[in-house]
Each structure stands twice: as C-alpha cells, then as structure tokens.
Amino acid sequence: METDLLDFQILLAPRLVLDTAAMILVWLVQLVIYPAFLYFPNRVFRRWHTVYTQRVTYVVLPVMLGQLGLYCWLTLAHPSWDIVLNLVLTLAVWGTTFFRAVPLHGALDQAEDHLPLSTKLVALNWWRTGLWTTIWVVSILACFDAW
C-alpha cells in the first residue's frame, strides 16, 4: 500500500508540469498569439497561419497527449474526484480543440478575409482557456492536499 502511495506521489510532478505547461500555453495563445492574428494583412496571414499551425503543433500536441495519457492512467490506477474531474475536463479540451478550433484553423487557411474567423477563434479559445485553467487549479489544490 505504501508503494502505491509513493508511486502516486511521484506522478504529482509530471501532473503539475503538464497542467502548468498547458495553462501557460493557452494563456499565451489567448492573450498574445490569437489577438496578433487581427493585425496581419490578409495577403500575409495565410502564409503565416500555415507556418504557425505546423510549428505550434510540435509544442501543443505533446502536452495534450501527455496530459490525456496521464489522466487516463491515473483514473484507472488511482481514481479520485480530482483525477476524474481533470480527465473529464481534459476530454472537453480535446473535443473543443478537434471539433471546433482545428476546423476553424482549416477555414482560416482558405479565407480571403481572415478577420471574422480570427475574431471567432479568439472567442472560442476562451473556452479552452477556462478549461485548462480549471484543470491547473484542481491539480494545485489536489497536490497541496496530497502533501
């Protein structure tokens, strides 16, 4: 039993790292990157957006996969209210990302005038910002309780 608790506490560090990385990343996107889209002229935006989406995937996808994998494993190995809640919130982030944000980015790649879609993307991303911030808060509270 003590080994199980020790193994669980060892996973607090990767949990905090992944959740903090996701939260910082989403706030950077929300406050800096997506609003910057509104300042690009249409002729430059399409070229930049293609480069941006390819490059940001190398940063975002490992964090998202790590977070999903960790919460799936923790839900099976150590189900608790905070773990299950964060798994549900993580799945909501994935749903919002792949069913709403990714198609919107695809539309941005084709748009003649990107401003309306960029504005819509900023508004949509507030949902992901709220979800990832909530995941981080739940983790911080649960980790302090575990120590």
C-alpha positions in Angstrom: 0.0 0.0 0.0 2.8 2.4 0.8 4.4 1.7 -2.6 1.2 2.6 -4.3 1.0 5.9 -2.5 4.7 6.6 -3.2 4.1 5.8 -6.9 1.1 8.1 -7.0 3.0 10.9 -5.3 5.8 10.6 -7.8 3.3 11.3 -10.5 2.4 14.6 -8.9 5.4 16.3 -10.6 4.6 15.3 -14.2 0.9 16.2 -13.5 1.9 19.7 -12.3 4.4 20.1 -15.2 1.8 19.1 -17.9 -1.0 21.1 -16.4 1.1 24.1 -15.8 2.5 23.9 -19.4 -1.0 23.6 -20.8 -2.2 26.6 -18.8 0.7 28.8 -19.6 0.5 27.9 -23.3 -3.3 28.5 -23.6 -2.9 31.9 -21.9 -0.1 32.9 -24.2 -2.2 31.9 -27.2 -5.3 33.7 -25.8 -3.6 37.0 -24.9 -0.8 37.2 -27.4 -0.9 34.9 -30.4 -4.5 34.8 -31.5 -5.0 38.6 -30.9 -1.9 39.2 -33.1 -3.8 37.5 -36.0 -6.0 40.6 -36.1 -3.1 42.7 -37.1 -1.9 40.7 -40.1 -2.9 41.9 -43.5 -4.9 39.2 -45.5 -2.1 38.7 -48.0 0.4 37.8 -45.3 -1.9 36.0 -42.9 -2.5 32.8 -45.0 1.2 32.2 -45.4 2.0 32.8 -41.8 -1.0 30.9 -40.5 0.1 27.7 -42.3 3.6 28.0 -40.8 2.1 28.8 -37.3 -0.2 25.8 -37.2 2.5 23.4 -38.2 5.0 24.8 -35.7 2.6 25.1 -32.8 1.5 21.5 -33.2 5.1 20.4 -32.1 4.5 22.3 -28.8 0.9 21.7 -28.1 0.4 18.0 -29.1 3.0 16.5 -26.7 1.4 18.5 -23.8 -2.1 17.4 -24.8 -1.1 13.8 -25.4 0.9 13.7 -22.1 -2.0 15.2 -20.2 -4.6 12.8 -21.7 -2.4 9.8 -21.2 -1.6 10.7 -17.6 -5.2 11.3 -16.6 -6.4 8.1 -18.3 -3.8 6.1 -16.4 -4.4 7.9 -13.1 -8.2 7.4 -13.5 -7.6 3.6 -13.8 -4.9 3.4 -11.2 -5.9 6.0 -8.6 -9.5 7.3 -9.2 -10.3 10.2 -7.1 -12.6 13.2 -7.5 -9.7 15.5 -8.8 -8.3 12.9 -11.2 -11.7 12.0 -12.7 -12.7 15.7 -12.9 -9.5 16.6 -14.7 -9.9 13.7 -17.1 -13.4 14.9 -18.0 -12.1 18.5 -18.4 -9.1 17.2 -20.5 -11.6 15.4 -22.8 -13.6 18.6 -23.1 -10.4 20.4 -24.1 -9.8 17.7 -26.8 -13.3 18.0 -28.0 -13.2 21.7 -28.2 -9.8 21.6 -29.9 -10.5 19.0 -32.5 -14.2 19.6 -33.3 -14.2 23.4 -33.1 -10.7 25.0 -33.1 -9.0 22.7 -35.7 -11.8 23.2 -38.3 -11.7 26.9 -37.7 -7.9 26.9 -38.3 -8.6 25.0 -41.5 -11.1 27.6 -42.6 -8.6 30.3 -41.8 -6.1 28.7 -44.2 -8.7 29.2 -47.0 -10.3 32.5 -46.0 -9.9 35.6 -48.2 -10.6 37.8 -45.2 -9.3 36.2 -42.0 -10.5 38.8 -39.6 -14.0 37.5 -38.9 -12.7 33.9 -38.4 -9.8 35.2 -36.3 -12.2 37.1 -34.0 -14.3 33.9 -33.7 -11.2 31.9 -32.8 -10.3 34.3 -30.0 -13.8 34.0 -28.6 -13.8 30.2 -28.9 -10.4 29.9 -27.3 -11.8 31.4 -24.1 -13.5 28.0 -23.5 -10.2 26.2 -23.8 -8.5 28.9 -21.6 -11.2 28.3 -18.9 -10.9 24.5 -19.1 -7.1 24.4 -18.9 -7.1 27.0 -16.1 -9.6 24.9 -14.2 -7.5 21.8 -14.7 -4.5 23.6 -13.3 -6.4 24.9 -10.3 -7.8 21.5 -9.5 -4.3 20.0 -9.7 -2.8 22.6 -7.5 -5.5 22.2 -4.8 -5.2 18.3 -5.0 -1.4 18.4 -4.9 -1.3 20.6 -1.8 -3.9 18.3 -0.2 -1.6 15.2 -1.1 1.4 16.8 0.6 
